[in-house]
Amino acid sequence: MKNVREQLPQQEAESAPGCPVPETSAEVLLDGHRATRDRVARSILDHGPSSAADLAGRLGLTAAAVRRHLEGLAAAGLVESREQRVYGSRGRGRPAKVFALTESGRDAFYQAYDQLAADALRWIAESVGGGEAGEEAVAAFARARFGKQGQKYRGAVLDAAPEERAEALAQALSADGYAATVRRVPSATAAKAPAGAQLCQHHCPVAHIAEQFPQLCEAETEVFSQLLGTHVQRLATIAHGDGVCTTYVPAPGAAPSPRPGPGAAPTAGTSTETPATSARRSPA
């Protein structure tokens, strides 16, 4: 299986006498410069776009060491920097810089696992004869898989007040590496009605597989609806080219709307089409 170090230039892959000396004992214990760089990339994969300070805290490295590895990954085309998304009012000063994996960086991790997962799901579909029966078999697997994941989150979500459950779900998702946030949006029905929310997942570990099997996105949306106790609508998915997986959650007690109004879906690059509709309109 490819890994990040295979994507680096040859001179980066070889130990060089001029490499800086690691500053911390945690870094010394790692298997050299390349292994540390792999860990930095893997942390971004697992937790989504991250600042140098975030990475340093998670990996037990100095910020200076992390920045060196990020520079090397950026030079190899595996990560890119961007301004951190800010929801709500922005304070003074320049926005924080975060680092995200590029398509090449994600492919370095995903290629072998994606192929295995796609082959397994395809086998499930073909083992029952394909066609609609095959699609339903894959959907049953997806519901079981995400249902089990949802059980992990149920306690934290149900313990929260109804108006705070979207935030509780986002925290649980973030702990599993989805880098989830919540953005409150005006009600689509009345100016003084309680605000709904957009649940945004900035990272999706199964995005490459969901491109071929939209049942994964559909099952995840069903689990969100069950956990939050309300109808929710998927507005956008990373699997279908959007920058963020975005799910609209109406305010507690609000009548579900099949298509939220303009104020409910301002996320750039999103679509009001459901992933299932989008995927079935064009072949995977």
C-alpha positions, 0 to 999 in steps of 0.5 A: 500500500502506498503511504505518504513517504512514497509521495515525497521526493527522493531526497526527502525519503533518504536520511540526510546529515543536515536534518534538524535534530528533534527538539523533544523526547517524543520525537526522538522515540519515533522512527526518524524524520519520515515517520514523524512526517507520516504521523503529521499527515495521518493526524490531519487525515484523522482530525481534518484541517489542523493548525500547527499548534493543534498538531503539536499538541496532539502529537507531543511535538514542538510547533517548530518541528511540526512546521518543518514537516508541514513545509515538506508535505506542502512541497510534495503537494500532499498538504495545503494551507488555508484560512481557518473557517470562522463561524459567528463573529470574527475577532481582530487579527488575521485568521488562523492558518490550518493545513489540509490534505490535498487529493494526492495526500488523501490518495496516499492513505486511501488507495488500498483501503478504498479498493478493499472496501469497494470490492467488499461492497460490490461483492455484497451487492453481487452475492444477492443478484445485483440490481435493486436487491444488490442496492438494498443489501448494501443499504442494509450493511450501511444502516448496520454500520452507521447504526452501531456508530450512532449507538456510541453517540446516543448517550452524549446526544440525549443527555444534552438539552434539545436545542444543544443536541446538534452541538453534542453530536458534532463533538461526538463526531469530532472525537471520531475524526470528522472535524464537525462544527455547527452553524446556527441559521435563521428559521425558514418560516418566521423571523422570530422563530428559533434558529435551525442549524447546519451540522458541518463535517469537514472530513469524511473517512469514507468519502471515496467509497461513498462516491460509488455507494451513496447508501453510506451517506443515506444511512448516516443521514438516517442515524442523524435524524434518529439521534436528533429526534427530528427530520434532517436534510443533507444539503451537501457531501464531500463524496459528491464534490462539495467542500463540506458534508452539510446537514440541515437540522431544524430547530426543536419543535419546528415543522420539518421543511423539505427544502430550507429557505435561503437563510438556512443553506448559505454554505459555499459550494453546497447543493440542495440536492440529496446525495442519493438523487445526485448519485443516481442521476449520474453513474458512479 
